[in-house]
Amino acid sequence: FYQRYALNLKSIPYHTHWLRHPEIEPELKRIGARPTMHWILQTETYTLPVIYDPRETAVVSDSNTIAEYLEATYSDTRPLRVAESLDFVDTYGKRLNDALFPLLATQTAENLLPETRVAWRAKRERAFGMRLEALAEPDERRAMLLANILGALDDIASYSNCTESPFIRNDVLTYKDVVVAATLTWTRRVAGVESDVWG
């Protein structure tokens, strides 16, 4: 979501090429994309998002690197202050994502195409050493994870200095806002608006 939001906000035209899980690595190798360090798997792997920019014949991997690339290469478009947002993304954004993932992992897997679901699930279960369902069980652990989400959101609210706008800092839309909005959009879509997670 981050990159799609950034491209839309900057009014950069793009085409989305959808890949199934088994197609990711061969396709990224074919176009010359670099592997990136996966935050869950803790190993370099071929993963999405990746962009190919035909104007510059550039292939860029990794969410934040893509945002930096768009900001530098398309400097005549709406600025998102990516460089000054990265510390926030690496702390507050990561904390929110880390709190959400155990609660959304099973539903994320179930939203994948059946032929990609098994491999996606197996990699993550191997990394965590347990079934995805167990990440948010029992009820006491689920309650702690929900509290972690509230704690992360409270800290983001405390970090914000905006009272009259929906933005996080200085009444200006930045990459900080893009990351939080994209993370919450993922939450709403995967968990559903009636879920305890979205609530």
Secondary structure, 3 states (H helix, E strand, C coil): CHHHHHHHHCCCCCCCCCCCHHHHHHHHHHHCCCCEECCCCCCEECCCCEEEECCCCEEEECHHHHHHHHHHHCCCCCCCCHHHHHHHHHHHHHHHHHHHHHHHHHHHHHCCCHHHHHHHHHHHHHHHCCCHHHHHCCHHHHHHHHHHHHHHHHHHHHHCCCCCCCCCECCECCHHHHHHHHHHHHHHHHHCCCCCCCC
